[in-house]
Structures are given as structure tokens and as C-alpha cells.
Amino acid sequence: MKILIIEDDHDLSLAISEYLELHHIDCDFAYNGEMGIQLASQQTLDCVILDNMLPKTQGMAVCRELREHGIDTPVLMLTACDAETDQLEGFRAGVDDYVVKPCTMPLLLARLQALHRRHHPVRECITIADLTIYPKEHIASRGDTPLKLTPIGWNILLLLARRSPTVVSKSDIEEAIWASEDVRQGTINVHLHHLRKVVDKPFAKTLIHTHVGIGLSLSEAPPV
């Protein structure tokens, strides 16, 4: 994580940075509002810690200007202004979280991490050998090669990937993909043939394995 601390108290800025850097968070500094706007506009940041009572430009105005310029970096306001009206003004200015001084370092870290999680949700990824699947985005690739899959092929591949390296029977695949629909005999074999052409045929290593009399698996190791 990389953050910008906009705080005119040099000792407090240093104390915050020393604690956060113990948790692998890189810190940059601005000691007045104008410098804060400039630095927050020039670099990619994961979060801004912002005081309100700043020289030149106060914190509320700093946040408001960043938002007006389309900068959506999460802002955590750390200030002694603890009145409800102050906090409401901060949220209206575009602040994402509001922490009142004095604040313990562990609590400050926890609020930063929570902000980071909200703005950087974990992207689900399934990896099997050189096969990478992003389920929510409907993206699959082998190495640097994107895989162009039919909707049914995608569903079969995702089913096998989620159960990997377990062997999945053809009847389980039919039930999962077609549910209560009537499926013609041989339909699944047609789709598996096309899926293998996309996932395995162009590559040196086979990942879709047939287990005779049992079913199919998607794994790096072939059946014993």
C-alpha cells in the first residue's frame, strides 16, 4: 500500500509513517493543503490521510478539490475536529472515513486496511498449471493466450476448475450444466470435444483428463 500523509505536524507525520512502514506501507508527505493537492494529483495512491486544520488550504477544501478533479483515491480524515457537524461536512466533501485525534496506531492501521479492502476487492482467480480463470470476469487464458470459449464450454471448464483435481462424472456435468433440461445423447461429448480443442490442443501440456468409466478432471497431473 502507498499512502500520502497530509499533516502539518511533522512529528506526528513521522510517527505515523514509522508505524505504518513496519506493516509494509510506503508513506509520502505533504505539510500544507496546496502541497497535498499537488502530490495527490501527480501519483497513484492507495489512500490519503488528511488533517483538516492545515496551512494554505484546509483539509475539507483539499478533499473537495480532489473530488472535483475526478481523483477518487480513498481519503481518511484524521483530525481533532470531533463535532458531528465537522464529520458531516467531511463526508459531504468526499471523505471516505473520519478518525478523531488522538487515535492509536493499531486503530489507524485497521481503518486504513478496511478502506483499502473496500476500494480494492479481492479478484477471484483459479490457477491450474498455466491455466488462469477469472470467474466473475468470464476470462480464461493459458499463459498469455486468451481462450475463446462458448457459454457451455465456459460453464464446463469452470465446473471442472472449481472441483479440481477431483474427478467429475459426466452425469454430474450434465446435471450442473443443463439442470432439468432434456439433453440428447452425445451432446456432452460434442461440447467436451470443442472444449479440449480450445483448452488443450494448441498447447504442449494436456489439462483435461479422461478417467475411463469415472469421468473427467482438470489438473496438471495426468491420471495414474
SEMARDREN-523544 format. One record per residue (C-alpha): residue in three letters; x, y, z. Coordinates in steps of 0.02 Angstrom, whole numbers. Layout:
# SEMARDREN-523544
@aa=ALA, X=X, Y=Y, Z=Z .
...
***
This chain:
# SEMARDREN-523544
@aa=MET, X=0, Y=0, Z=0 .
@aa=LYS, X=60, Y=177, Z=-38 .
@aa=ILE, X=-15, Y=323, Z=54 .
@aa=LEU, X=4, Y=512, Z=66 .
@aa=ILE, X=1, Y=593, Z=238 .
@aa=ILE, X=-59, Y=774, Z=228 .
@aa=GLU, X=-20, Y=838, Z=402 .
@aa=ASP, X=69, Y=997, Z=460 .
@aa=ASP, X=130, Y=917, Z=622 .
@aa=HIS, X=298, Y=846, Z=566 .
@aa=ASP, X=322, Y=741, Z=723 .
@aa=LEU, X=151, Y=660, Z=705 .
@aa=SER, X=180, Y=627, Z=519 .
@aa=LEU, X=345, Y=543, Z=560 .
@aa=ALA, X=269, Y=437, Z=699 .
@aa=ILE, X=128, Y=379, Z=586 .
@aa=SER, X=247, Y=336, Z=444 .
@aa=GLU, X=367, Y=241, Z=556 .
@aa=TYR, X=224, Y=133, Z=621 .
@aa=LEU, X=144, Y=104, Z=451 .
@aa=GLU, X=308, Y=61, Z=367 .
@aa=LEU, X=327, Y=-81, Z=493 .
@aa=HIS, X=172, Y=-151, Z=406 .
@aa=HIS, X=244, Y=-129, Z=230 .
@aa=ILE, X=152, Y=33, Z=192 .
@aa=ASP, X=252, Y=165, Z=97 .
@aa=CYS, X=220, Y=345, Z=150 .
@aa=ASP, X=242, Y=512, Z=65 .
@aa=PHE, X=216, Y=680, Z=150 .
@aa=ALA, X=136, Y=849, Z=121 .
@aa=TYR, X=139, Y=982, Z=256 .
@aa=ASN, X=7, Y=1100, Z=189 .
@aa=GLY, X=-153, Y=1087, Z=88 .
@aa=GLU, X=-84, Y=1153, Z=-76 .
@aa=MET, X=61, Y=1030, Z=-74 .
@aa=GLY, X=-63, Y=892, Z=-31 .
@aa=ILE, X=-171, Y=930, Z=-183 .
@aa=GLN, X=-18, Y=934, Z=-295 .
@aa=LEU, X=55, Y=768, Z=-233 .
@aa=ALA, X=-113, Y=678, Z=-230 .
@aa=SER, X=-143, Y=733, Z=-410 .
@aa=GLN, X=27, Y=678, Z=-476 .
@aa=GLN, X=38, Y=497, Z=-418 .
@aa=THR, X=-63, Y=340, Z=-394 .
@aa=LEU, X=-103, Y=314, Z=-210 .
@aa=ASP, X=-199, Y=184, Z=-111 .
@aa=CYS, X=-255, Y=308, Z=21 .
@aa=VAL, X=-234, Y=485, Z=87 .
@aa=ILE, X=-225, Y=526, Z=273 .
@aa=LEU, X=-286, Y=705, Z=284 .
@aa=ASP, X=-286, Y=829, Z=428 .
@aa=ASN, X=-416, Y=967, Z=423 .
@aa=MET, X=-326, Y=1112, Z=506 .
@aa=LEU, X=-191, Y=1140, Z=376 .
@aa=PRO, X=-93, Y=1292, Z=316 .
@aa=LYS, X=-140, Y=1372, Z=149 .
@aa=THR, X=-287, Y=1257, Z=108 .
@aa=GLN, X=-388, Y=1167, Z=242 .
@aa=GLY, X=-422, Y=981, Z=232 .
@aa=MET, X=-606, Y=992, Z=184 .
@aa=ALA, X=-561, Y=1103, Z=37 .
@aa=VAL, X=-418, Y=986, Z=-12 .
@aa=CYS, X=-536, Y=838, Z=-21 .
@aa=ARG, X=-669, Y=937, Z=-112 .
@aa=GLU, X=-545, Y=994, Z=-244 .
@aa=LEU, X=-477, Y=818, Z=-270 .
@aa=ARG, X=-654, Y=752, Z=-298 .
@aa=GLU, X=-695, Y=895, Z=-417 .
@aa=HIS, X=-544, Y=845, Z=-522 .
@aa=GLY, X=-601, Y=663, Z=-530 .
@aa=ILE, X=-473, Y=594, Z=-407 .
@aa=ASP, X=-561, Y=454, Z=-313 .
@aa=THR, X=-417, Y=399, Z=-200 .
@aa=PRO, X=-490, Y=348, Z=-31 .
@aa=VAL, X=-471, Y=487, Z=98 .
@aa=LEU, X=-461, Y=456, Z=285 .
@aa=MET, X=-479, Y=619, Z=382 .
@aa=LEU, X=-378, Y=617, Z=543 .
@aa=THR, X=-421, Y=773, Z=642 .
@aa=ALA, X=-458, Y=842, Z=815 .
@aa=CYS, X=-621, Y=917, Z=748 .
@aa=ASP, X=-740, Y=794, Z=828 .
@aa=ALA, X=-909, Y=881, Z=816 .
@aa=GLU, X=-1044, Y=793, Z=717 .
@aa=THR, X=-1059, Y=945, Z=603 .
@aa=ASP, X=-873, Y=932, Z=562 .
@aa=GLN, X=-890, Y=748, Z=519 .
@aa=LEU, X=-1044, Y=778, Z=411 .
@aa=GLU, X=-952, Y=917, Z=319 .
@aa=GLY, X=-807, Y=798, Z=289 .
@aa=PHE, X=-918, Y=664, Z=214 .
@aa=ARG, X=-1004, Y=794, Z=104 .
@aa=ALA, X=-832, Y=849, Z=43 .
@aa=GLY, X=-794, Y=670, Z=-12 .
@aa=VAL, X=-705, Y=597, Z=139 .
@aa=ASP, X=-719, Y=406, Z=148 .
@aa=ASP, X=-684, Y=385, Z=334 .
@aa=TYR, X=-662, Y=501, Z=482 .
@aa=VAL, X=-549, Y=468, Z=632 .
@aa=VAL, X=-537, Y=585, Z=780 .
@aa=LYS, X=-370, Y=628, Z=860 .
@aa=PRO, X=-295, Y=562, Z=969 .
@aa=CYS, X=-303, Y=392, Z=886 .
@aa=THR, X=-199, Y=238, Z=924 .
@aa=MET, X=-87, Y=175, Z=785 .
@aa=PRO, X=-167, Y=0, Z=778 .
@aa=LEU, X=-338, Y=79, Z=754 .
@aa=LEU, X=-273, Y=195, Z=619 .
@aa=LEU, X=-194, Y=47, Z=530 .
@aa=ALA, X=-355, Y=-54, Z=542 .
@aa=ARG, X=-457, Y=89, Z=467 .
@aa=LEU, X=-331, Y=108, Z=325 .
@aa=GLN, X=-336, Y=-77, Z=287 .
@aa=ALA, X=-527, Y=-77, Z=289 .
@aa=LEU, X=-529, Y=69, Z=166 .
@aa=HIS, X=-405, Y=-22, Z=54 .
@aa=ARG, X=-511, Y=-180, Z=54 .
@aa=ARG, X=-668, Y=-84, Z=8 .
@aa=HIS, X=-583, Y=1, Z=-139 .
@aa=HIS, X=-480, Y=-150, Z=-194 .
@aa=PRO, X=-592, Y=-302, Z=-179 .
@aa=VAL, X=-504, Y=-469, Z=-197 .
@aa=ARG, X=-517, Y=-531, Z=-375 .
@aa=GLU, X=-561, Y=-716, Z=-378 .
@aa=CYS, X=-435, Y=-814, Z=-480 .
@aa=ILE, X=-416, Y=-1001, Z=-511 .
@aa=THR, X=-245, Y=-1059, Z=-570 .
@aa=ILE, X=-205, Y=-1235, Z=-631 .
@aa=ALA, X=-33, Y=-1250, Z=-711 .
@aa=ASP, X=-29, Y=-1112, Z=-844 .
@aa=LEU, X=-219, Y=-1101, Z=-849 .
@aa=THR, X=-290, Y=-945, Z=-766 .
@aa=ILE, X=-476, Y=-916, Z=-741 .
@aa=TYR, X=-563, Y=-760, Z=-677 .
@aa=PRO, X=-741, Y=-819, Z=-643 .
@aa=LYS, X=-827, Y=-651, Z=-618 .
@aa=GLU, X=-750, Y=-576, Z=-774 .
@aa=HIS, X=-778, Y=-733, Z=-880 .
@aa=ILE, X=-595, Y=-730, Z=-931 .
@aa=ALA, X=-485, Y=-882, Z=-957 .
@aa=SER, X=-311, Y=-897, Z=-1029 .
@aa=ARG, X=-164, Y=-1015, Z=-1045 .
@aa=GLY, X=-4, Y=-920, Z=-1021 .
@aa=ASP, X=-26, Y=-762, Z=-1124 .
@aa=THR, X=-156, Y=-840, Z=-1240 .
@aa=PRO, X=-339, Y=-795, Z=-1209 .
@aa=LEU, X=-460, Y=-940, Z=-1227 .
@aa=LYS, X=-615, Y=-911, Z=-1334 .
@aa=LEU, X=-749, Y=-1020, Z=-1256 .
@aa=THR, X=-931, Y=-1049, Z=-1294 .
@aa=PRO, X=-1052, Y=-1015, Z=-1149 .
@aa=ILE, X=-1072, Y=-1202, Z=-1117 .
@aa=GLY, X=-885, Y=-1232, Z=-1135 .
@aa=TRP, X=-853, Y=-1094, Z=-1008 .
@aa=ASN, X=-976, Y=-1172, Z=-885 .
@aa=ILE, X=-899, Y=-1345, Z=-902 .
@aa=LEU, X=-723, Y=-1276, Z=-882 .
@aa=LEU, X=-771, Y=-1176, Z=-728 .
@aa=LEU, X=-856, Y=-1328, Z=-650 .
@aa=LEU, X=-702, Y=-1435, Z=-678 .
@aa=ALA, X=-588, Y=-1296, Z=-614 .
@aa=ARG, X=-687, Y=-1269, Z=-454 .
@aa=ARG, X=-681, Y=-1456, Z=-416 .
@aa=SER, X=-501, Y=-1481, Z=-473 .
@aa=PRO, X=-415, Y=-1601, Z=-456 .
@aa=THR, X=-568, Y=-1705, Z=-411 .
@aa=VAL, X=-640, Y=-1816, Z=-548 .
@aa=VAL, X=-814, Y=-1759, Z=-604 .
@aa=SER, X=-933, Y=-1884, Z=-683 .
@aa=LYS, X=-1020, Y=-1844, Z=-847 .
@aa=SER, X=-1187, Y=-1861, Z=-760 .
@aa=ASP, X=-1135, Y=-1728, Z=-633 .
@aa=ILE, X=-1081, Y=-1614, Z=-775 .
@aa=GLU, X=-1247, Y=-1638, Z=-866 .
@aa=GLU, X=-1345, Y=-1604, Z=-707 .
@aa=ALA, X=-1244, Y=-1447, Z=-667 .
@aa=ILE, X=-1246, Y=-1375, Z=-843 .
@aa=TRP, X=-1416, Y=-1423, Z=-908 .
@aa=ALA, X=-1510, Y=-1448, Z=-744 .
@aa=SER, X=-1682, Y=-1519, Z=-783 .
@aa=GLU, X=-1669, Y=-1498, Z=-973 .
@aa=ASP, X=-1677, Y=-1650, Z=-1085 .
@aa=VAL, X=-1507, Y=-1675, Z=-1164 .
@aa=ARG, X=-1480, Y=-1777, Z=-1320 .
@aa=GLN, X=-1364, Y=-1924, Z=-1305 .
@aa=GLY, X=-1189, Y=-1874, Z=-1355 .
@aa=THR, X=-1217, Y=-1687, Z=-1327 .
@aa=ILE, X=-1092, Y=-1678, Z=-1185 .
@aa=ASN, X=-961, Y=-1768, Z=-1291 .
@aa=VAL, X=-980, Y=-1637, Z=-1427 .
@aa=HIS, X=-953, Y=-1494, Z=-1303 .
@aa=LEU, X=-807, Y=-1583, Z=-1222 .
@aa=HIS, X=-727, Y=-1608, Z=-1392 .
@aa=HIS, X=-739, Y=-1421, Z=-1429 .
@aa=LEU, X=-678, Y=-1377, Z=-1254 .
@aa=ARG, X=-523, Y=-1486, Z=-1275 .
@aa=LYS, X=-486, Y=-1405, Z=-1442 .
@aa=VAL, X=-479, Y=-1236, Z=-1358 .
@aa=VAL, X=-402, Y=-1279, Z=-1190 .
@aa=ASP, X=-280, Y=-1418, Z=-1235 .
@aa=LYS, X=-249, Y=-1443, Z=-1420 .
@aa=PRO, X=-143, Y=-1287, Z=-1454 .
@aa=PHE, X=-33, Y=-1318, Z=-1302 .
@aa=ALA, X=103, Y=-1442, Z=-1256 .
@aa=LYS, X=25, Y=-1498, Z=-1093 .
@aa=THR, X=-147, Y=-1578, Z=-1076 .
@aa=LEU, X=-252, Y=-1519, Z=-929 .
@aa=ILE, X=-421, Y=-1602, Z=-961 .
@aa=HIS, X=-401, Y=-1786, Z=-921 .
@aa=THR, X=-519, Y=-1932, Z=-951 .
@aa=HIS, X=-536, Y=-2061, Z=-813 .
@aa=VAL, X=-612, Y=-2211, Z=-902 .
@aa=GLY, X=-776, Y=-2263, Z=-827 .
@aa=ILE, X=-772, Y=-2124, Z=-697 .
@aa=GLY, X=-770, Y=-1951, Z=-775 .
@aa=LEU, X=-656, Y=-1803, Z=-808 .
@aa=SER, X=-534, Y=-1698, Z=-710 .
@aa=LEU, X=-445, Y=-1535, Z=-738 .
@aa=SER, X=-272, Y=-1546, Z=-667 .
@aa=GLU, X=-88, Y=-1529, Z=-704 .
@aa=ALA, X=-52, Y=-1712, Z=-669 .
@aa=PRO, X=-123, Y=-1847, Z=-786 .
@aa=PRO, X=-221, Y=-1992, Z=-711 .
@aa=VAL, X=-113, Y=-2131, Z=-638 .
***
